Amino acid sequence: GQLNIAAHIVGKKYFGTATNEFQFTDTRYRAELNNTLDFGILTPANSMKWDSTEAVQGQFTFDAAEEVVHQAQRHGQMMRGHNCVWHSQLPDWVSDGGFDKATLLQIVDTHCSTVVGHFRNQIWDVVNEPFNEDGTFRESVFYNTTGTDYIESALRAARRADPKAKLYINDYNIEGTGAKSDGMYNLVKSLKKKGVPIDGIGVQGHLIVGSVPTTIEANLRKFATLGVEIALTELDIRMDLPVTQDKLEQQKKDYQNVIAACRNVPACIGVTIWDWTDKYSWVPGVFAGQGSPLPWDENYQKKPAYAGIMEGFLIL
Ligand code: G3I
């Protein structure tokens, strides 16, 4: 068949990538990003985060994010908003504000409703990374001040601002079964029971070649029993450097298996990789000695993982 991902997607699943507007001046990068036969949805990796959208209380700035939105609109690509509330990339006036519970909940409500209300009809990572590895709630200015009430406030504010937006909670290391996945399962179950608006669970998918969990499909199926959508939201599969042909072949198998897990679970609506070329990956700067996590290398050449993605979507 045709050598592109869309031609291999059977049914309504989407495939896309995170990107940054400051990468758009890279003409080779931009040319590939315009290829809607590979990328049907975009996520701004940074420009919709709190430190970009409300660096000063009450002063909202959307120019950088709009560049990504316009790129998507020009090419008929969908958008994922990322994110309303997260413990990282917060301006100091939020993280060090010393607000009481009621005031901080109002600040969360104002922030989420303004940002979600500004960008219409998107899928949103409303709350990002609320959990610790053991499934307990992560300590943050939000949790330490409001308990888990910030989660409900953010979701209700987003729903009020845009009833059409799909509202997700997003986290990493919840790809396979385990304590952190149980934490997410129990949170979403309790939110649903309370009538708090929640439409989906975002599974980030920052994985390691040769160590991809074998329980991903079972775990996605378990999440789906809650009556929510599932999405792989930040997939990349890093390897110990140096790159070898064996590692690239294993990486291809790993991408294929993760994509197939989403393909096999009807509630899984699609996969977003966390940028597409190794040239712009966050991994080397964070994980010393690891890298090469994406389907295109730093010279924009497709790696075996690209074929793994196509084969993973194809119902054999
Ligand atoms: O834009 C500024 C630039 O103006 C400044 O000169 C430069 C040097 O200070 O910093 C630039 O901001 C950086 C930003 O990326 C854009 O490049 C920040 O320092 C840097 O911290 C930020 O890193 C981002 C990281 O989240 C922060 O934790 C990565 O790009 C981004 O890919 C990564 O994405 C996260 C998801 O949001 C949540 N899941 C995990 C994932 C990986 O950490």
Boltz pocket constraint, residues with backbone or C-beta under 6 A from the ligand:
constraints:
  - pocket:
      binder: B
      contacts: [[A, 45], [A, 46], [A, 88], [A, 89], [A, 128], [A, 204], [A, 234], [A, 282]]
      max_distance: 6.0
